[in-house]
Amino acid sequence: MINAGGRAAGAATTRAWRMKARLGDAVVRLLDVALAALLSVVFAVLIIALALAVKVESRGPALYRSRRVGKRGREFEMLKFRKMRDGVDGCRLTAPEDDRFTRLGRFLAKTKLDELPQLWNVLRGQMSLVGPRPEDPVFVERFRAELEPVLRVRPGITGLSQLAFARESEILDPVDREVHYVERILPQKIHMDTLYATQRSTNTYVRILVWTTVAVILRREVAVHRTTGEMRLRRRPRPEPTTSGFSSLELGSPQLEQSGS
């Protein structure tokens, strides 16, 4: 009887948690739609101007469509302003001064303005403003088991791993950027993304948006605790290896782009 009662109580707790998670996800979705719509209106002139500038500066489309893996493992086209010359080839991961960048593309990469078109991905329900950064299908296939909890939620424009790894392109090994990313960086990002996916809440969503504003708009550096997800202003002037729980890197994700990105 005691075991039966314990199982019943456990089942009730699980159901309550799932209902709370569904409610929280519904609130986040409403916030996504409202905020993405508002930001689309606020930045409409800038978005149009950048699209025209990309077209005028170099041959090719204004937008680059990057194949990524989203919720439940569904692939989708993540939108970015094109930063590279149309048709160029090379490494999946770009360098800070990548010679494939156009002049405008280098500015877009530095300021993250290339990601403004992802507001459309949010409105379509393919992404959230906050969530794990969507990965390339090649990397997802390699880490399918580890990414299973991450793929239960919508990927995001910003999130814990994006805040923790802003200068990723600056510290990747120039000899073999992709191997360094897969072996050293991606496992850390998966850990942080799993932390968000399994402990997500409306409060966490709002806090990440606030810290993203601090990091991007005010140009301040943010550190993210690997275990708790706690965020704080970074005190060190440059990213260095650390033995504390806070990530030694900063805001952003790898510039995972291919030909024409």
Summary of the structure (lengths in Angstrom):
residues: 261
radius of gyration: 19.2
end to end distance: 62.4
largest distance: 75.0
contacts: 787
relative contact order: 0.14
helix: 52%
strand: 13%
